[in-house]
Amino acid sequence: MELAFPWPYTQGEWLAWSSAAITVLFGLVTLFAPRLSLKALRLQTAPNHPEAVAESRATMSGFYLGAGLCCILLAQPLLYLTLGASWALTAFGRVVSMLSDRGNTAYNWIVLTIEIVLAGLPLAFALGFVG
């Protein structure tokens, strides 16, 4: 079996790959600069709980890097479907929060838009809307 990097060729593959690459970028930032990522997400850690930073490195970067790298390295439509569904559910959670937690802020609308785009790109390819 020959191991080769599956470079995207079609427009749909490029769209899905782009979402995966951005997801990996988010993962690298949360892994190597967790305080910066927490600040961007408008979260704070308690000074006497350093494990909160470890949770950011582990949980957030683990999902972003695991899902994104699997998509990039294996380039399978079902993996892109998983990535898109994960981002779609992330966006759904944000909408629920905006409706029930009085989170109707400009920040939430901007991040919701980004999450919808990151969900839509791989879903469009995996579901066959773009080739």
C-alpha positions as CSV (number, residue, x, y, z in Angstrom):
1,M,0.0,0.0,0.0
2,E,1.4,3.3,-1.0
3,L,1.0,6.3,1.4
4,A,0.4,9.6,-0.4
5,F,-0.9,12.9,0.7
6,P,-4.4,13.2,-0.8
7,W,-4.3,16.7,-2.4
8,P,-7.7,18.2,-3.2
9,Y,-8.5,18.4,-6.9
10,T,-12.2,19.5,-7.3
11,Q,-13.8,22.7,-6.1
12,G,-15.8,20.7,-3.5
13,E,-12.7,19.0,-2.2
14,W,-11.0,22.4,-1.8
15,L,-14.0,23.8,0.1
16,A,-14.0,20.8,2.5
17,W,-10.3,20.9,2.8
18,S,-10.3,24.6,3.6
19,S,-12.7,24.0,6.5
20,A,-10.5,21.2,7.8
21,A,-7.4,23.4,7.5
22,I,-9.1,26.2,9.4
23,T,-10.1,23.7,12.1
24,V,-6.5,22.5,12.4
25,L,-5.4,26.1,12.7
26,F,-7.9,26.7,15.6
27,G,-6.5,23.5,17.1
28,L,-2.9,24.7,16.9
29,V,-3.8,28.0,18.5
30,T,-5.7,26.3,21.4
31,L,-2.8,23.8,21.9
32,F,0.1,26.3,21.8
33,A,-1.6,29.5,23.0
34,P,-4.5,28.5,25.2
35,R,-4.7,31.7,27.0
36,L,-4.9,33.6,23.8
37,S,-7.7,31.3,22.5
38,L,-9.6,31.6,25.8
39,K,-9.3,35.4,25.6
40,A,-10.6,35.3,22.0
41,L,-13.5,33.2,23.2
42,R,-14.1,35.7,26.0
43,L,-13.4,33.2,28.8
44,Q,-11.3,33.5,31.9
45,T,-9.6,31.0,34.1
46,A,-9.5,31.3,37.9
47,P,-6.0,32.2,39.1
48,N,-5.9,29.2,41.6
49,H,-7.0,26.7,38.9
50,P,-4.3,26.1,36.3
51,E,-6.1,22.9,35.2
52,A,-8.5,25.2,33.3
53,V,-5.8,26.0,30.8
54,A,-5.0,22.2,30.5
55,E,-8.7,21.6,29.8
56,S,-8.5,24.2,26.9
57,R,-5.3,22.5,25.5
58,A,-6.8,19.0,25.8
59,T,-10.4,19.2,25.1
60,M,-10.7,22.1,22.6
61,S,-7.4,21.4,20.7
62,G,-8.0,17.7,20.7
63,F,-11.3,18.0,18.8
64,Y,-10.0,20.6,16.4
65,L,-6.7,18.8,15.6
66,G,-8.2,15.3,15.6
67,A,-11.1,16.0,13.3
68,G,-9.2,18.5,11.0
69,L,-6.1,16.3,10.6
70,C,-8.1,13.2,9.9
71,C,-10.0,15.0,7.2
72,I,-6.8,16.4,5.6
73,L,-4.8,13.2,5.8
74,L,-7.5,10.8,4.8
75,A,-9.8,13.0,2.6
76,Q,-12.8,10.7,2.9
77,P,-16.3,12.1,2.3
78,L,-17.6,10.6,5.6
79,L,-14.9,12.3,7.6
80,Y,-15.9,15.6,5.9
81,L,-19.5,14.8,6.8
82,T,-18.4,14.3,10.4
83,L,-16.5,17.6,10.4
84,G,-19.5,19.5,8.9
85,A,-22.0,17.9,11.3
86,S,-19.7,18.8,14.3
87,W,-19.5,22.4,13.2
88,A,-23.3,22.5,12.5
89,L,-24.0,21.2,16.0
90,T,-21.6,23.8,17.4
91,A,-23.6,26.5,15.6
92,F,-26.8,25.0,16.9
93,G,-25.5,25.2,20.5
94,R,-24.6,28.8,19.9
95,V,-28.2,29.5,18.7
96,V,-29.7,27.8,21.7
97,S,-27.4,29.9,23.9
98,M,-28.4,33.1,22.1
99,L,-32.1,32.3,22.6
100,S,-32.0,31.0,26.2
101,D,-29.1,32.8,27.8
102,R,-29.7,36.3,26.5
103,G,-26.6,36.0,24.3
104,N,-27.8,38.0,21.4
105,T,-24.6,40.0,20.9
106,A,-22.6,41.1,17.9
107,Y,-19.8,38.7,18.9
108,N,-22.1,35.7,19.0
109,W,-23.5,36.6,15.5
110,I,-20.0,36.9,14.0
111,V,-18.9,33.6,15.5
112,L,-22.2,31.9,14.5
113,T,-21.6,33.0,10.9
114,I,-18.1,31.6,11.0
115,E,-19.4,28.3,12.4
116,I,-22.1,28.0,9.8
117,V,-19.5,28.6,7.0
118,L,-17.2,26.0,8.5
119,A,-20.1,23.6,8.7
120,G,-21.4,24.3,5.2
121,L,-18.1,23.9,3.3
122,P,-17.5,20.2,4.2
123,L,-21.3,19.4,4.2
124,A,-21.7,20.8,0.7
125,F,-19.0,18.4,-0.5
126,A,-19.9,15.4,1.5
127,L,-23.6,15.6,0.6
128,G,-22.8,16.1,-3.1
129,F,-23.9,19.7,-3.6
130,V,-20.5,20.6,-5.1
131,G,-18.2,18.2,-6.9
